[in-house]
Amino acid sequence: MKNDKEEKENRLLNTAFKLFTEKGLKETSIQEIVDNASVAKGTFYLYFRDKYEIRDILIVKKSQKLFSDALKSLRKNYISNFSDSIIYIINYVIDELTKNPLLLKFISKNLSWGVFSKTVLNLYDKSTDEEETVYDLFVKGIEENNIKLSNPEVTFFMIIELVGSTCFNSILYKEPLPIEDYKPYLYRTIRNLIKDEEIKK
């Protein structure tokens, strides 16, 4: 029974994502989502309040998957320098968004909200607590490297916000520069935010 429930829920999420990215949120009705997902309209309301809630959950899930995949990739490439590991993760996320402009447009400038919106996902999905997050890695790296940040959470938020808002324009509109030309400026700023006060071992 649980598998059937999850399967319907995933169908609704996948269908909504496809319609939102193809037609846009405004042009997509709940009726279209349920028709394309082959579930009854009542079933939709068992999982989601409205199409805005399903959109919010999708933004959070897609944003967190990006960072989760980046972490998995980082673990396969041993990088001991803390700043370099953060840049690696950011670079991975930017490259994935560049390859997938529909996902970029869907997340739009909500990347930091997607990463930080614990409320939306905790209400919806309890399993996410088990996995190490990029924020966990960030905090652990700051402690291990004795980097003096007065508020690591704010610094981390600023980094993700900077990436989400500026890369959107850079990837889609090449403003202020195309993304590959923009990256060095972005990464220098991120390193300055972290301050690079690492203990050289």
Residue, then its C-alpha position, 0 to 999 in steps of 0.5 A: m500500500k505504501n509503495d502505491k501511495e509513493e508511486k502516485e505521489n512521485r507521478l504527481l511530482n514528476t508530471a507537475f514538474k514536466l508541465f511547469t517547465e513546459k507551460g509555466l505555473k500559471e498555464t498549468s491547472i491541477q486538472e491537467i496535472v492529475d489527467n497527465a499523472s492518471v490519478a483522481k483529482g481527490t488524490f492530488y489533495l491527499y498530498f498537496r494543498d494546491k499547485y503552489e505547494i507542489r511547486d514549492i516542494l519541487i523547488v526544494k527537492k530539485s535544489q537539494k538533489l543538485f547539492s546532494d549529487a555535488l556532494k557525492s561527486l566531491r567524495k569521489n574526488y578527494i579535495s583536502n582544501f576546504s575552500d576548494s571543496i566548496i568551490y567544487i560543489i558550487n561549480y558542479v551545481i552551476d554546470e548542472l544548471t547550465k546543462n539544464p536551462l529548464l531546471l534553472k528557469f524553474i528554480s529561478k532565483n530560489l536556489s537559496w530558498g530551496v536549500f534553506s527551506k527546512t520547513v517545507l521539506n520537513l513537513y513533507d519528507k522526514s527522510t532528508d534528515e538522515e543524509e549529510t547536507v552541504y551545510d553540514l559539510f560547510v559547518k564541519g569544514i569551518e570547525e576543522n579548519n579553525i576559520k573564524l566566522s561570526n555566523p556560518e549559517v549567514t555566510f553559507f546563505m550568502i554564498i548560495e544566494l550569490v550563486g543562485s541570483t547571479c548565475f541565473n542572469s549569467i547562464l540565461y542572458k550572459e549578463p554581466l558576463p557569460i558563465e565561464d567568464y563570470k566564474p572566476y569573479l564569483y569564486r574569488t568572492i566566495r573565497n573572500l567570504i570564507k576568508d581562507e583562514e585555513i590552517k596549513k597542515 
